[in-house]
């Protein structure tokens, strides 16, 4: 612990004068003839009493301060993280007081994060319960209709079966997303870094959604280099990121009639921009767009089982691969999600 120069000098001066007084008293007592009546012994006793009182006063002050510190710590442990310990003139304990106040401040921040996390957990569970119950109720209803032969015709039964299959796929996709997010939270998502051609992976991701693009009447506007664009990343998670972003663009941008894919290089990274001309994202929603189960007011209606987890998973996977996922939107005109991964050539040079 550091002792301030002022306190150190004060203590040294006090000890010096006490030693000087004792030395003078003892020498005067020794040099005084016997029976002369010089009150050396009385001065010695007075000096001893003075030293004792000074030490006792200092001890009482420290005991009072330690009691104050203990009381503040007890209040903090009991949940009152707004308490703080005031520093006094005695700077001997000030360093300890400052550290304790810093610790209480950290506890306060942790408490705030805990409250927010608990609220987010409850909201997540409520949303997941709703999203599971909705397709499950439909499945049960149509299965009961088929079982009780309420459809009547063979074509109607076939229609019911197709609806059950569609709702089952929605339910499976939601459960897969929940497990994926749980693995990310527990840091149990295996990441195997290897050299990948990001251009080729992007082309493969687009091909998987060609039928969906045709179904929703969307044209493809792709600018993907023919030359390899190497990055060091995990293949499976990179494919998952691109699939989630493309699906999100189709889900919310189909009204714009076009899905755009553009690759570029900047700042030692390869960037994949996935854009659409749909309704877009308001400025109020942008800061929450990667939150779990978040849906803006304009996207409450689900499309093909949209769970509100896809973008959160994409963001988490991008971070685990050492990349970044960002978004920009001009509502009604253009919305762009950009995945940036470090270029392998520069990263390994």
N, C-alpha and C positions, 0 to 999 in steps of 0.2 A: 504494500500500500504506500502511495506517495504521501509524504507529510509536507505541507506547504512551508515555504521559507519563513513566513511570519510566525507560524506556530512553533517551528523549530527554534527560531531565535528567541522567542518568548520563554520556551522551556529551558534553553541553555542559560539565559540570563537569570531565571529563577533559581536554577541549581547553583549557578556561580555565586549569587549573593548569599544563598543559604550556606554554601561551603565556606565562603569568606566570613560570615557571621560566626559559624561554629569554630573556625580556625582562630579567629580573634578572641573569642570567648575562652577557648582552651588555653591559648598562650597567655592571656591576661591572668587566668587562674593560676598557671604555673609560675609566673614571674612575681606574683603578689606574695609578700611575706606572710608567713603563717599567722593567722589571727588578725590580719589587717581589716577584715570585714568587707573586702571587695565582693560584690554580689555575682561572682562569676558563675557559681552554680545556678543561681536564679536565671541568669541570662541563657545559660545552656538549656535549662528546662523550658524557658519561654521559646527558644529557637526550635526545640524538639516538638513542642506543642504546635507551633506555627506550621512546621513541616507536616505534622500529622493532620492538622485541619485542612491544609492545602490538598494533600493527597486524598483525604476523605471527601472533600468537595468535588474533586475531579472524578472520583469513583462514583459519586452519586449522580453527577451529570451524565456519565457514560451509561449507568444503569437505567436512568430515565430515557435516554436516547434508544438504548437497546429494547426497552419495553415498548417504546413507540414503534420501532421497526417490527417487532414481533406482532403487535396489534394490527399493523397495516398488512403484514403477510397473512395473518389469520383472515382478515376481511377479504383479501384477494383470493385465498383458497376457497372461501365460502361463496365466491362468485361476484363480489364487489370489486370489479377490476377498474373502477374509476378512482379508487383511492390512490393517493400519492404521498410520499414522505418528503417533508420540507427540509432543505439543507439549512444548517445553522452556522454560526460564526466559527464553531469548532470544525475546522476542515479535515480533522483527522479521520472522521467517518464519512466525509462527503463523497469520496470515491465509491464506498460501499453503498451509500444511499442512491447515488446515480445509477449504479448497476442494478440495484433492486427495482428502481423506478423503470428502467429499461425492460427488466423481466416482466413487470406488471403490465407494461405497454404491450409486450409480445403476447401475454395472456389475453389482453383485451382484444387484440387483432384476431387471435385464435378463436375466441368466443364468437366474434362477429362472423368469421368464416364458418364456424360450426353451425350457427343459426341459419346462415344462408344455405349451407349444404343440406341441412335437415329439411328446410322449406323446398329446396330443389328436389330432394329425394321423394317427398310426399307428392309433389306435383308430378314427378316422373311416374310414380306408381299409379296415381289417379289416371293419367293419360294412357299409360300402357293398359291398365285394366279396361278402360273404355275401348281402346283400339283392338284388344283381344275379344272383348265381349261382342262387338258389332259383327265381325265376320262369323264368329262362332254361332251367334243367334241365327244368322241367315242359313248357315250350314245345317243346323238342327231343324230349322223350319222346312227347308227343301227336302231333307232326308225323310222327315215325317210325311211330307206330301207324297213322295215317291213310295214310301212304305205303305201308306194308306190308299194308294192308287187314286190320288185326288187329281192328278194331271189329266187322266183320261186317255189321251192319244199317245202313241209312241213318240211322235215328234215333241210333244210337251215334256215327256219324261226325259228325252235326250237334252232338251233345253235346261231342265232342272239339274241334270248331271253336270252339264257344262258350267252352270252357275256355282254348283258345289265345288267343282274343281278349281274355278277361279278364286273363290273365297278361301279355299284351302291353301292355295299358293300365296295369297295375301297373308294368311296367318303364319305360314311357314317363314315368309320373308321377314315378318315382324319379329318372330322368335329368333331367327338367325341374327338380326340386328341387335337384339337385346343381349344375346350371348357374345357377340362381337364387342359391344360396348363394355360388357362386364370384364372381358379379357383385357381390354385396354386399361380399364380402371385398376385392375389387379397387376398390371404390367406383366401379363402372361401371354402377350401376343408375340409369337416367335418372329423375329426379323432376321432374314438371311440376306446379307448384303452381297450383291454380285453386280457385274457390269452388264447393264441392260441398254438396249436400243429403244429409247423412249418413243421415237417415231413409229417403230414397228408395233410397240405395245398400244400406242394410241390408235393406229389403224385397226388393230384387232378389236379394240374396245368399240370403235365406231361400227364395225361390221356386225357385232352382236346386236346392235339396235337398229339395223336397217329396216327390219320388218316393222318395228314399232314406229319408226319415222314414217313409213308408208301408211301405216294404219291411221296416224294422226295428221296426214297430209303435210308433212314438213319436208322441206328441201334441205339438202346438206351442202354447206359451203365450207370446204376443208382446204386448209393450207398447211400441208404436212411435208417436210423436206424428204426428198428421195434418199439423200445421204443419211447414214446412221447418225443418231444424236445420243451419244453414250452418257449414261448417268450410273452412279453407284447407288443402288437401292434394292429393296425387296420386291421381287416380281409379283407375288400374289397380292401384297398390299397396294402396290402401284396400280394393278389392274382394278382392284376394288375402289380405289379413289376415283379413277376415271369413270368407272361404271356408275358410281353414285352421282357424280357431277353430270354425266350425260342424262341419266334418268331424271335428275332434278330439273335439267333444262327442258326436257320434253314435258315433264309434269306441269311446269309453270310457264313454259314459253310456247306451247303449241299454238296459241292464238296468233303469234307472230309469223308462223308459217316457215320458219327457217331455224336450223341448228348450225351454229358456226364452230369450227375447230381451227385454231391457228397456233402454230408453234414458232417460237423465236428464242434467241439467245441474248442474254444481257447479264452483266455483272458476274460472270463465272457460273451462270445457271442456265438450264434449259427450262423454258416456260411453255406450258400448255394452257391456252385460253379457250374456254368453252363458253360460248355466248348465245344468247337468244334475244328476240325482239318482242317478248311477251309483256305481261302487265308490269313486271319489274318489282323492285323492293324499295319501300319508302325509307327515308333516312332514319326514321325512328326504329325500323325493323332491322336495319343493317347491323347494328351493334349486337343484336341477339341472334343473328341468322345461324351461327354455329352452335347455339345452345341446344341442349337435348330437348326433344319433343316440342321445339318452338315452331309455331305456325303463325304467320301474320294473319290479320283479319281477312285479307283477300284470298287466303289459301286454306281456309278451314275445311273446304270440301276436299276429301282425299281423292287421289287418283291412283288407281292400281295399288292400293295398300300403302300409300305414303305415310310413314310413321313419324316423321320429324326427327329421325335418328340418323338418316343417311349423311347429312352434312356434318354432323358432330363426329361421326365415325371417320369421314374423309379428312377432317381437320386433325383428328388424333393420329391417324396413320401418316399424314404428311409430316407432322412434327416428329414422329418416331423415325422417319426416314431422313431426318435432317433437312427437310424442306419447309416450304411455307404454302399456305392456302389463303388467298385473299379474295375479296369480292368488291365490285363496284357496280352501281346501278343508276341509270337514268330512267325512272319509271315510264313505261309506255314506249320507250325507244330502244334501250340496250341494257342488258345485264350481263356482266362478264365475271366468271370465276376463273382465277389464275392459279394453277399449280406450278410451283417453282422447285426444281430439284438441282442440287449442285452438279455441274458438268464434270464427268469423270476425268477428262483430260487435264483440266486445271486443278481438280481436287487432289489428284495423285502425282502431280508434277513436283 
